[in-house]
Amino acid sequence: MSVLIQPLITEKLTRLQEEHQQYAFEVHRAATKPDIKKAIETRYPEVKVARVNTMIVASKPKGRFTKGGFVDGRSRVWKKAIVTLKEGEIDFFSEI
């Protein structure tokens, strides 16, 4: 099981990176805070993690109108981790 799925990059999360040294990741739903800390420090050896906050992002109703009528469904449920660093910096754009 890969704990880290992908980094999250939005305007709000970019501001958190600059002001508070906090980075956001989409993580596996079964991952625990110690698992996430270990995965971050393994993948980015130049950083030290101070704190990990997690949240389950709830499903939302989605729908659209098509030729065949209204099609409805729901978005998926996923887990987000906000990681606060003691020292170091993560550069997501150099990995691409």
Residue frames relative to the residue before (quaternion, step in Angstrom):
aa qw qx qy qz dx dy dz
M 1.0000 0.0000 0.0000 0.0000 0.00 0.00 0.00
S 0.2663 -0.7406 0.5971 0.1551 3.56 -0.86 0.99
V 0.3877 -0.7508 0.4880 0.2188 3.58 -0.59 1.16
L 0.7542 0.3256 -0.1867 0.5388 3.60 0.81 -1.00
I 0.2292 -0.7772 0.5715 0.1296 3.58 -0.75 1.02
Q 0.7589 -0.2592 0.1881 0.5671 3.59 0.79 -1.02
P 0.4830 -0.6237 0.5088 0.3447 3.58 -1.17 0.45
L 0.3259 -0.7286 0.5686 0.1990 3.56 -1.17 0.61
I 0.0376 -0.8025 0.5950 -0.0234 3.57 -0.78 1.04
T 0.1787 0.7417 -0.6237 0.1701 3.56 -0.52 1.27
E 0.6839 -0.4601 0.3455 0.4486 3.57 -1.26 0.11
K 0.6661 0.5070 -0.3027 0.4557 3.57 0.91 -0.92
L 0.6960 0.4643 -0.2810 0.4702 3.60 0.90 -0.88
T 0.5923 0.5463 -0.3668 0.4649 3.60 1.15 -0.51
R 0.6340 0.5139 -0.3226 0.4795 3.58 1.06 -0.76
L 0.6293 0.5216 -0.3314 0.4713 3.62 1.03 -0.73
Q 0.6251 0.5369 -0.3367 0.4556 3.60 1.04 -0.76
E 0.7100 0.4731 -0.2650 0.4493 3.56 0.85 -0.97
E 0.7688 0.4020 -0.1998 0.4555 3.59 0.86 -0.95
H 0.8440 0.2071 -0.0500 0.4922 3.59 0.91 -0.90
Q 0.4240 -0.7094 0.4622 0.3216 3.63 1.26 0.10
Q 0.4618 0.6536 -0.4656 0.3778 3.60 0.98 0.86
Y 0.1026 -0.7893 0.6053 0.0088 3.56 -0.94 0.98
A 0.2529 -0.7820 0.5562 0.1231 3.58 -1.04 0.79
F 0.0549 -0.7830 0.6196 -0.0055 3.53 -1.11 0.83
E 0.3570 -0.6330 0.6238 0.2876 3.51 -1.28 0.47
V 0.0733 -0.8176 0.5709 -0.0117 3.57 -0.75 1.07
H 0.6496 -0.4951 0.4069 0.4091 3.53 -1.35 0.30
R 0.5616 -0.6492 0.3947 0.3276 3.60 -0.94 0.87
A 0.7048 0.4554 -0.2733 0.4703 3.61 1.06 -0.62
A 0.4821 0.6892 -0.4312 0.3264 3.61 1.26 -0.11
T 0.2827 -0.7442 0.5822 0.1649 3.55 -1.05 0.84
K 0.6928 -0.4756 0.3327 0.4280 3.59 -1.27 0.24
P 0.6601 0.4791 -0.3336 0.4727 3.67 0.88 -0.72
D 0.6121 0.5420 -0.3464 0.4600 3.62 1.08 -0.69
I 0.6665 0.5034 -0.2942 0.4645 3.57 0.95 -0.93
K 0.6395 0.5255 -0.3236 0.4584 3.60 0.95 -0.86
K 0.6725 0.4958 -0.2923 0.4652 3.58 0.90 -0.94
A 0.6568 0.5141 -0.3112 0.4555 3.60 0.98 -0.84
I 0.6453 0.5115 -0.3206 0.4682 3.61 0.99 -0.80
E 0.7069 0.4596 -0.2707 0.4645 3.59 0.83 -0.98
T 0.6267 0.5116 -0.3392 0.4802 3.61 1.17 -0.45
R 0.7097 0.4605 -0.2611 0.4648 3.57 0.88 -0.95
Y 0.7712 0.1825 -0.0956 0.6023 3.59 1.09 -0.76
P 0.1665 -0.8525 0.4858 0.0978 3.65 0.25 1.21
E 0.6376 0.5494 -0.3402 0.4194 3.63 1.15 -0.36
V 0.6910 0.4589 -0.2828 0.4816 3.63 1.24 -0.08
K 0.2038 -0.7294 0.6372 0.1430 3.54 -1.34 0.46
V 0.3333 -0.7623 0.5284 0.1693 3.57 -0.80 1.05
A 0.2759 -0.7600 0.5697 0.1477 3.57 -0.90 0.99
R 0.8123 -0.0646 0.1109 0.5690 3.59 0.85 -0.96
V 0.1504 -0.7619 0.6239 0.0874 3.56 -1.21 0.63
N 0.0596 -0.7641 0.6420 0.0204 3.55 -0.87 1.02
T 0.1117 -0.8061 0.5797 0.0402 3.58 -0.93 0.90
M 0.0068 -0.7759 0.6305 0.0213 3.52 -1.28 0.44
I 0.3551 -0.6807 0.5963 0.2346 3.53 -1.22 0.62
V 0.2580 -0.7607 0.5785 0.1416 3.57 -0.70 1.11
A 0.3923 -0.7718 0.4616 0.1936 3.54 -0.56 1.24
S 0.5686 -0.5755 0.4750 0.3462 3.51 -1.33 0.41
K 0.1639 -0.7769 0.6013 0.0895 3.58 -1.10 0.74
P 0.4928 -0.6449 0.4751 0.3399 3.60 -1.04 0.62
K 0.0822 -0.7753 0.6260 0.0174 3.55 -1.05 0.89
G 0.0997 0.7977 -0.5922 0.0544 3.57 -1.15 0.51
R 0.0222 -0.7826 0.6215 0.0275 3.54 -1.25 0.39
F 0.4364 -0.6740 0.5364 0.2599 3.49 -1.26 0.55
T 0.0373 -0.7867 0.6161 -0.0109 3.56 -0.92 0.97
K 0.7142 -0.4122 0.3212 0.4657 3.57 -1.29 -0.01
G 0.7129 0.4574 -0.2490 0.4696 3.56 1.06 -0.76
G 0.6926 -0.4288 0.2776 0.5093 3.58 1.25 0.04
F 0.7153 -0.4311 0.3313 0.4390 3.55 -1.31 -0.25
V 0.1354 -0.7684 0.6226 0.0591 3.57 -0.88 1.00
D 0.0459 -0.8174 0.5742 0.0068 3.56 -0.65 1.06
G 0.0740 0.7748 -0.6240 0.0687 3.52 -1.29 0.46
R 0.3920 -0.6920 0.5426 0.2702 3.55 -1.25 -0.36
S 0.4832 -0.6188 0.5209 0.3351 3.55 -1.21 0.50
R 0.5778 -0.6110 0.4114 0.3516 3.56 -1.20 0.37
V 0.4546 -0.6333 0.5502 0.2993 3.55 -1.31 0.37
W 0.0654 0.8045 -0.5858 0.0727 3.60 -0.88 0.94
K 0.4127 -0.7084 0.5272 0.2234 3.54 -1.31 0.37
K 0.1610 -0.7773 0.6057 0.0554 3.55 -0.99 0.97
A 0.1240 -0.7741 0.6172 0.0674 3.56 -1.07 0.79
I 0.1664 -0.7404 0.6445 0.0935 3.56 -0.97 0.96
V 0.1238 -0.8145 0.5667 0.0103 3.57 -0.54 1.24
T 0.1749 -0.7648 0.6140 0.0872 3.58 -0.82 1.05
L 0.2596 -0.7948 0.5365 0.1143 3.57 -0.81 1.06
K 0.4324 -0.6586 0.5533 0.2704 3.56 -1.18 0.70
E 0.7906 -0.0705 0.1129 0.5976 3.52 0.85 -1.06
G 0.6907 0.4588 -0.3521 0.4341 3.52 -1.22 0.49
E 0.2164 -0.7542 0.6094 0.1142 3.50 -1.38 0.12
I 0.2662 -0.7459 0.5902 0.1567 3.57 -1.10 0.75
D 0.1291 -0.7747 0.6158 0.0636 3.57 -0.87 0.98
F 0.2576 -0.8040 0.5196 0.1316 3.59 -0.20 1.30
F 0.6793 0.5359 -0.3032 0.3993 3.60 0.99 -0.78
S 0.6146 0.5389 -0.3655 0.4452 3.62 1.14 -0.35
E 0.6083 0.5743 -0.3466 0.4243 3.61 1.23 -0.38
I 0.6118 0.5958 -0.3443 0.3899 3.58 1.13 -0.60
